[in-house]
């Protein structure tokens, strides 16, 4: 659950820690920080897409990755991915079942977050946390593409960026964030 007093690591252009700041300060000042996005696929290859809760401080009621969130100060990207999947979807998955796909550099589309993107595939039944998510369901990738392409205003910009990179669709916008899979 989001709290304005949460503390995040503030990072430089190389994702190296410079110090710490509260959620409120990080967002107000546009400071670079860290986040994760987890894409949960069922056995049919459909992606669980969430609709953000109306109480979210950014992009309320927009479509987003299955689970996502900020990396807390001192927390690793991997630990955050496991925590966010548990907190948002009520799914306990060991880290070994996560696949680290790529890292997106901080830019406007990501809200100045360095984002590690993970996938999880299996026969999981999400139990959404109503404090984080208004609704969610599994969509085939054609529907995901269609909504992002035809109705981008219904999607969180970071979700559009993550899916764009996942599908290997090349440069997206003037806010281009370079995705890098060389870290994997």
N, C-alpha and C positions, 0 to 999 in steps of 0.2 A: 504494500500500500504506500502511496506517495505521501511524504511528509516534507514540508518546506524546510525543516531543520536537518534533513538528511545531509551527510557530508560525503562529497565526491572528491577524488583526486583530480586536480587540474593538471593538464598535460600540455606539452609543446607540440610543434609540428611533427615531431618524430615519436609521439606518444610516450614521451618520458615525463615522469612526474615532476612538477614544479612546486606543488603545494596542495592545499586542500581549501575547499569552499563549500558553503551550503548549497543545496539545490536551488534555492531562491536566487542566490548571488550568481551562480553559474549560468542560470537561464537569463537573468536580467542583463548580465554583462556579456553574454555570448562567448563564455570561456570554453575552451576545448576540454572535453572529458570523455569518459568511456561508457560503452553500452554493449549489449548483446541482443541479437534477434535469433529466435529459435523457430524453425519451420518444421511443424509436426505433420508428417505424412502418414496416412493409413496404408493398409496393405494393398489397396487398389490404386495407390499413387495420388490420391487426392490430398490437398493441402487444407489444414484447419485454419480458417481465416476468422479472426476476432473483430468485433466491432467495439471500439474503445468506449469505456463508460462515459456518461455525460459529465462526470466530475473531474475528468483528467484535465491537468493544467495546459496541456498542448493537444491539439487535434481531437477534441472530444467527439464521440460518435462517428469517427472515421474508421475505415477498415485498416487492419494492421496485421503484422506477422502473428503467428500462433501465440507466441509469448515474447516479450521483450522487456528490457529494463536497464536501468543504470547500474554500473559496477560501483559498489560502495568503496569508500576509501579503504585501502589495504586488502581488498578482495581481488581475486584473480578473475579473468574472463571466464575460465572454465567453471569455477565455483558459482559465479553469478548465473551462468546458463542453467545449471542444475537447480539453483534456488528459484529462478524466475519460472521455470516450467512447473515446479512444485507449487509456488505461490499463486500463479495465475490460472493454471489448469488442473491443479490437484493431482499431478502425475509425478510419481517418484521414479526416476530413471537414472541408473548409474552412469557416470561420465563415460565409461567405455562404449556405451550405446549411442553417444553423440558423435556426429561427424562434423569436424571443423571444416567449413567450406572455403571461406575467404574473409578478408578483412577490408572494410571500406574506410578510407581516410576521412577525417573530419572535414565537413563542408556544410554549406547552407542546407542542403537536402537532408542531412542527418541531424540537424540541430547542433552542429559543431561537435558531434560525437564520433570518436573512432569506434567502429562497430565490427565486432566479430560475429559472423553468421554461422549458425550451426543447423544441422538437420537431424531429425530423429524419425525413424520409420518403425511402425509396429501396429499392433492391434490395441491401441490405447483409447480409452473413453474419457475425454476431458470433462471435468467438473469445474465449470467456470467460477471464478471469484467475482461476485457481483460488484465488489468495490473497485475492481480493475477493468472488468469487461461487461458490456451490456448484453452481448449475444455472440454466438460463434457457431460455425458449421464447416463441414468439409466441402470443398469445392474442387472440381476438376481444373486442371491448369488452363484450359481454354476459357473458362469463366473468369478465372483470376486475370488473365491477359486482357479479356474483354472489358472488365471493370476498370482496370488500370489505364487502358488505352482510351476508352470512350467516356469515362467518368472519373478523371484524376482528382477532381475536387472531393470525391467521396473517400479518398485514401490518404492516409498519413504519408507525407513525402518520403519518409525513410522506408516505408513498406514498398512504395513504388520503386525506389532505388534498389532495395534488396532483391526484389523479384526481377527487375531489369538485369541486374548483374548475374543472378542465378541462371537466367535463361540465355546469357551471353549475347545480349542485344546491342552491345557497343555503347559509345558515348550517348548520354541521355539529354543533357541540357547545358546551358551556360554555367550552371552550378556544379559542373562535373567533379565528381569525387572518384578518385582512382581506387579501384578494388584490386587487392593484391592477394593472390593465393600462394605466393612464394613462402609465406610463413608457415604453411601447413606441414 
